């Protein structure tokens, strides 16, 4: 699903509401919301992937502290 290709715009939603066409209004609303939900899910996927494949900063800090402590004890 390509969210950039949208058949309807918000102005269509308003126009159908004004004209009293609830079925058309529902179609427009559903399509507009589907695109937004899709975009939101894609963004969340990116965030999760970045967290999954990026090292945790606290783990890096703990490892460097342990190395510092080991270095001090061996000298």
Backbone torsions as a table, in degrees:
resi	resn	phi	psi	omega
1	UNK	NA	123.2	178.9
2	UNK	-99.9	112.0	-174.7
3	UNK	-73.2	-13.4	-179.8
4	UNK	-79.4	-19.0	178.5
5	UNK	-96.6	98.1	-179.6
6	UNK	-118.6	130.2	-178.7
7	UNK	-75.2	-33.4	-174.6
8	UNK	-114.9	161.6	174.3
9	UNK	-126.0	168.3	-179.3
10	UNK	-59.7	-33.2	179.2
11	UNK	-61.7	-31.9	176.5
12	UNK	-66.0	-40.1	177.8
13	UNK	-59.3	-46.7	179.9
14	UNK	-65.0	-42.3	-178.7
15	UNK	-61.7	-45.8	-179.7
16	UNK	-67.1	-33.9	176.5
17	UNK	-65.4	-43.9	180.0
18	UNK	-64.4	-38.1	-179.1
19	UNK	-79.3	-6.7	179.1
20	UNK	73.5	39.8	178.6
21	UNK	-113.9	81.0	-174.4
22	UNK	-63.2	-34.0	-179.7
23	UNK	-65.5	-46.0	177.9
24	UNK	-64.8	-40.7	179.6
25	UNK	-61.0	-41.9	178.9
26	UNK	-64.5	-41.4	177.9
27	UNK	-59.8	-45.6	-179.7
28	UNK	-63.8	-46.5	-179.8
29	UNK	-59.2	-46.9	-179.5
30	UNK	-60.4	-41.9	-179.9
31	UNK	-68.0	-43.0	179.2
32	UNK	-62.3	-43.8	-178.8
33	UNK	-69.7	-37.1	179.0
34	UNK	-60.0	-42.0	178.1
35	UNK	-63.6	-41.0	-180.0
36	UNK	-69.7	-40.1	178.4
37	UNK	-64.7	-43.1	178.4
38	UNK	-58.9	-47.1	178.9
39	UNK	-60.7	-41.4	180.0
40	UNK	-64.7	-41.6	178.7
41	UNK	-64.8	-42.4	179.1
42	UNK	-62.0	-41.3	178.5
43	UNK	-63.8	-41.6	179.4
44	UNK	-65.1	-38.1	177.1
45	UNK	-60.2	-42.3	179.0
46	UNK	-63.1	-44.8	179.3
47	UNK	-61.0	-45.2	-179.3
48	UNK	-64.6	-43.7	179.5
49	UNK	-62.7	-41.5	178.7
50	UNK	-62.5	-41.8	178.3
51	UNK	-66.9	-38.3	-176.8
52	UNK	-68.8	-40.4	-175.2
53	UNK	-95.3	-5.3	177.4
54	UNK	-96.8	140.2	176.9
55	UNK	-67.4	145.1	178.8
56	UNK	-73.4	129.1	-176.8
57	UNK	-61.8	-34.9	-179.2
58	UNK	-68.3	-34.4	177.0
59	UNK	-65.2	-41.3	178.9
60	UNK	-63.7	-43.9	179.4
61	UNK	-62.3	-43.2	180.0
62	UNK	-64.5	-42.0	179.3
63	UNK	-64.0	-41.4	179.9
64	UNK	-68.6	-34.9	177.2
65	UNK	-66.6	-41.1	178.7
66	UNK	-63.9	-40.1	178.2
67	UNK	-65.0	-40.0	178.6
68	UNK	-62.8	-44.2	179.6
69	UNK	-65.1	-40.6	178.5
70	UNK	-65.8	-39.1	179.4
71	UNK	-66.0	-38.1	179.6
72	UNK	-69.7	-37.7	-177.4
73	UNK	-72.7	-30.1	-176.0
74	UNK	-84.5	-11.8	-177.9
75	UNK	-89.0	NA	NA
